[in-house]
Amino acid sequence: MEIGIIGLPKSGKTTVFNALAKGEAQTGAYSSATLDPNIGVVKVPDPRLDKLTELLKPKRTVPAEVTYIDIAAPAKGFGKGEGPGGQFLAYLSKVDALAHVVRAFEDERTPHAEGSVDAERDIAAMNLELAFSDLGIIERRLERLKDSLKGAKQQERELIFREQALLTKIKSTLESDIPIREQDLSEQESKEIENFQFLTAKPMLLLLNISEGQIPEASSLEAKFGDRYRRPNCEMAVLSGQIEMELAQLSDAEAQEFRAGLDLGESGLDCMIRLSYGLLGLISFFTTASDEVKAWTIRRSTTAQQAAGKVHSDMERGFIRAEVIGFDDLDKCGSLAEARKQGLIRLEGKNYIVQDGDVMTILFNV
C-alpha cells in the first residue's frame, strides 16, 4: 500500500510524514517540484501478529508494510487552479490513496501563503488542483478519440463512442465539483477508467493539522469537518503533526506516557493505518511457514488462490488448497497442535474468500 501525502505549501505535510515514518526529512522549505519525494516504509503495527509470535515462537516475524510518499508541492501557481506539474503528477498517479494535510494551526514564524489560516479554503484549493489535472487528461483523451474516428472501422467506432460517452459524463460531473470517487459509476465503468489513474478517483484522507494548544478542540473539530467532508471513499482525522513528530522520536513507553499526559488517543500512525485500510477495503492475513510468521495485506473479497499469489506467483499457479484457522480460534487454543486436535483447522479451496485475521498454510505444487 502506497499513500501519497499532499498539501499546500506550509501546511506541515512533511512534519506529518516525519511523524508517520519516524523520519528526519527537512521541513519548512520542501516545496519545489524539482525535489525528489521523501519516502518512508513503515511496519504496520498489529497486536495479532505479536500474539502469534508469542504463541508460535517463530525465528522470524515479518509485519505488513505501508509506504508513505511525501510529495513536494510546486509552489508557483499551486492553489491557483493551474493543476499539478508533470513531476508532481507522475508521483501522485502511482499511489493507492491520497492523504491531504490541511493546515489549521496559527504560527507567526510560518505565515500562511494566503495571509490567513482557513482550512476549508485550502481543501477547496487542493480539490481544484486535482480536478484540473483530471479534466486535462480527459480533454486530451477526447481529442485523440475524435481524431481516431476518421479512419476507424465500424467495430472500432462503437468502442470509441462508448469511451467518449463515459469520459464526457465524468467530465460534466467533475465540472460540477463532484470528484470521480463520488460519482455514480458502475463497477464496469470504474474498471474502464483505471488506467487513467485519475487523482480525484483515488480514496482521500483529510488530515487536519492542529497545534498543541488546539488539542482540547480536536473532538469538536473532527465532528465539524467530519460532518462536512466524511463520505464513502473520503475520511478525515485531526492530529498535531508537530506533537506526533516529537513523540515518534521517543521510545514506545515514553511516547505512551506523554500521550496519556496530553490526553491523546491512538497515535497518528495507528489512526492513519486504520483509516487507510478502511478506505482501500484492505484486510490482513497471516502465514506460518519455515519458522516464519508473516502478515500480508490484501483487498476484501480476495480468494485463497489470489492471496497465495501475494506470497509467491508459484503458489497461485500451483495452488492445491489452504489450511485455514481464524486468529481468534487459534488464540483460544494456544497452539496449532491443539487447534488441529479440536478440528478447528479447515481445508479451503481456491475460491474461498479470505477473512481478516485468517492464519493460513498454503499447499501447492508446481
Helices and strands as residue ranges (DSSP letters): E 2-6, H 13-21, E 38-43, H 47-56, E 60-62, E 65-70, H 86-93, E 97-103, H 119-148, H 154-174, G 180-182, H 187-192, G 194-196, G 199-201, E 204-209, G 212-217, H 218-229, E 234-239, H 241-248, H 252-261, H 268-280, E 282-289, E 292-299, H 304-311, H 313-317, E 319-326, H 327-333, H 336-341, E 346-348, E 358-364
